[in-house]
């Protein structure tokens, strides 16, 4: 059963007003330019020269990385390198460059806390390689509805907004443990949580496994849903794995569900690969986006500007 959700613009707190496996943000990483380069005149350098022709990426194999590799090919960015790393390393590099007002180009997505902390912008993608805005779906293993209709009902009703997610992500970035941030959000937004749990019965320590990727967005959503389920008496195991393992785990039955399925683009290959071996319960959040992101002070506005 597919849920309906109002489509709308992302709020200012995500940059609009996102950061999916995922994902920390305080890990140290080198920015593409160093203090030794500050003497150069950026006015006479191309953006490629300013950032050493590097795009700071995340985990290898992530859908966002695959799309960015396509971007490099489609826009003929032959001199450019997509640097593999992690979400945490990417945001650390971004923060380091931002604090020094140095140019940097990163792979980005919303919802992500970095849009609340930094003044950022997406580069226009006139060729549409990154595709249209995405949705985050809830998926469950086949048979869960019959075996545990109680949990299935909560999973099916779970939905929230980018603003909701940003509140949890920022709290985690500011130092709270994910479980603590999620618990506080659930207590603060009891009315919304009650719409997810309405009609569900209390259980006595029944096990439920939620799989997710280590992206800031999915850490937030999985912890929040886990707290709601714990309130019903469930013993929730949160299984952090790579994106492919989320899908294979649900298809194989080692995980019960995930609220971290990015469709139709990011996880398109996995959705096709495991078609018929999982159930799509519909969207739990709309208004997501993928692309190349730069600080607003960087004087380019389109991926095509990277050719200059």
N, C-alpha and C positions, 0 to 999 in steps of 0.2 A: 504494500500500500504506500503510495507516494504522498509525502506531505506537501502542503502548499506553503509557500513563504513569500512574503512581499519582497520583490526586488527593489533595491534602492541604492543610492550612492553611499559609498563608504564614508564614515564620519571622519572628522578632523583628527581624532585621536589615533586613527590608524594610518594616517598619512595621506592618504585620504584623511586617514584616521587611526599585519598581518600582522614571516618567519617565521614544508612542510616539508621533516624529521626532523618535530622536531623536535629548544635547543640552545640553550645556555646563554651565550653572549658575552661572558666576561673573560674568556680564554685569550691569552696574548697571541698576537699574530702580527707579522710584518705587513705594513702597507706597501703598495707598489712603488711609492716614492719615499725617499729618505731625507733626513735633515741635510745631508750633503748636497742635495739637489736644490735647496731653497734659493741658492744664488742665481739659478738659471732664470731667464726671463720667460715666464709662461706665455706672455703675449706673443712671442715669436715661435712657440712650439705648438705642434699639433697635439690634439688630445692623446693620440697614441704615444707620442714622445713623452708627454707629461706622466703617463701611467705605465711606461715601459711596455706598451702593447699587451697589457695583462688585464683579464677579466677575472675577478676574484669569485670563485665558485664555491659550491658546497660538496656534499658527498658524491663520489663517483657513482654513476648508475642511477642517480635521482632523475625523475622525469624532467625537472627543470634544467638539469645539466644536459640531457639529451636534446632538449629543445634549443638550448643555447649553442650547442654544437651545430645544429641546423641553421641557426642564425648566422654563425660565422661563415658557413658554406653559402647560404642564400645571398648574403650581403657582400660576399667575396672579401671578407676580412682576413686575408691570407697571412698577414703578418702578426695576427693576434693569437694569444695563448689563453686558453681557459684553464685557470689554476684550480685543481681539485683540492678539497680540504674537508671542512665540515661547516655546519651552520654556525657553530660557536666561533670557529676560526674566521669565518667570513665577517661576522659582526664585530669581532675584535679588531680586524683590519680596518673595517669601516670606522669604528670609533677612534682608532689611532689617527687615521687620516683626517677625520672630521675635526678632531681636537686641534690639529695643526692647520686646518683649512687647506689641506692638500687635496688634489684631485684623486678620485678613485672611481672605478666602475665595478659593481657587484651584481651577482644574480640575486634577485629579490622576489618576494611574494607578499601579498596581503591576504588575510590579517597577519601582521607581525609587529612586535613591540617597537622595532627600530623606527617605524614611522611616527610613533608617539614621542620618541626621544630625540630624533634628529629631523632636520628640515630636508626632506628628500623628494625626488621626483623620478618618475619612470621616463625612460627614453621612448619616444614614439616608435612604433613598429609598423611602418607603412605597408610592409609586405604581409603582415599578419601571421608571422611564423609562430608566435606564441599562442595564437588562437584567441578565442573570445574568453570573457571572464568565466571562471569555473565555479563549481559547487563542491562542497564537501558532503559526501554521502555516508550513511551508516550501512554497513554490510554485516551479514550474519551467516553462520554455517547452516547448511541445509539440515532441517530437522529440529532446530532450536525452538521454532514456534510450537511444535507438538510436545517437545520434551520439557520446555520451561516457558509456557505462555505468559507467565508473570514477568519475567525478565524481558521477553520479546516485546511486551506491551510498552515497557519503559524505553527500550531502545528505539522502538518505532515512533514514540512521541517526542524523543529528545530533539530539541532544536533551540538554537540561540542565535544571537546577532554578532557581527564583528565587534561592536562596542562591548558586548558581554565578554567576548574572548579577550579583547585588549585589556580589560580590567584585570583579568587573571594573569596575563602575560607580563604586564608591567609590574604587578606585585611580585612575581617571581624574579624578574630582572632586578628589582630593587632589593632583593635579598631574602625573600621568604621562600621556604621550601614549597615545592609544588603542592604537596598534600595540604599544607597549612593555608596556602593561598586559595586552593579549591574549597576547602572547608569553610573559610570565611565568606567566599562568594555564595556558596550554597545557603549559608545561614542568612546572609543579607538579602538574597533573592528567593526567599522561601516560596513566595507566590508563584514565581515562574517554575521552580522545581516541582511544585505541587501539580502543575499541568502535565509533567512527565510521569509522575507516579500515581496520578489519579486512577483509581480502580485496581491498583496493584495491591497484593496482599503481603503481609509480613512473612518472612521466612526465617528459619533458624540455622544460619551459617551455611547456606547453600553456596556451592562454588560457582564462580563465573570468571572466565578468562577473557580479558580485553587486550587485544594486540594493537600496537601503535608504533609509529616511527618517531625518532628523537628530534622532531621539529618543535619549536616553541609553541606553535598553534596546537599540535596534537598532544603535547604534554599537558597543556591547559585543558583541552576538551576531555581527554581521557580521565584526568584526575577529577574533574568536576562530575562527570557521569559516575565515576567510581564512588564518590562521596554520596551521591544521590542513592545509589544502589546499596551502599553500606547502611544508609538510613532505613532501608527495608529489611536489613538483616543478612544481606549477602556478604559472603567472603570473596572479595574481588582480587584477582591476581592481574596485575598490569604487566604485560609482556612486551618489552621494548626490543624491537627487531628492525631489520631493514625492510623497505617497502615490499619487496618481492616475498619476503617471509611472512608478512602480514596476510597477503592474499593466499599463499600456499598453505599457511596454517589454518585459515578459515576453510579453505577448500578441502583440506585433509582432516579437519575436525579437531586439531590440537588447540585451536582458539575458538571461542564462541562468537565473538563479534569484534568490530572495530568501528570507530567513528572518525576514521582518518583516511577515507577513500576519496582522493581528489579526481574528479571527473568533469568533463570528458577527456582532458588532455594528459595530465600528469601521470595517471595510472591507467591510461588507455590500453597499453600492452598487456598489463596484468588482468584487466577486466575481460579482454578477449581470450587470453590464455586459459583462464579458469571459468569461462562462461558455462553456466549450468551447474557449477559446483559451489555456488554461494547464492544468497538472496540479497538483493538490493532493497533496503527498507526506505529509500528515498533520501532527500536532502536534509541535513541538519544545520547547514549554514550556507548562505548565498552571498555573493559579493567578493569572491576571491579573484586574485589576479597574479600573473607571472610576468617577469620581464627583466630588463636591465635597469638598474637603479643607480643614480648618482646623487650626491649632495646638491642642493639647489644652487649653490654658488658656482658649480661647474658649468661653463658656458657652452654646453651643447644640449640639444633638445630631442635629437633623433638618432637612431642607430646609424642612419646614413651619414651623420656628422663624424662618425668614427673613421670614415674613409678619407677625411680631409687631412 
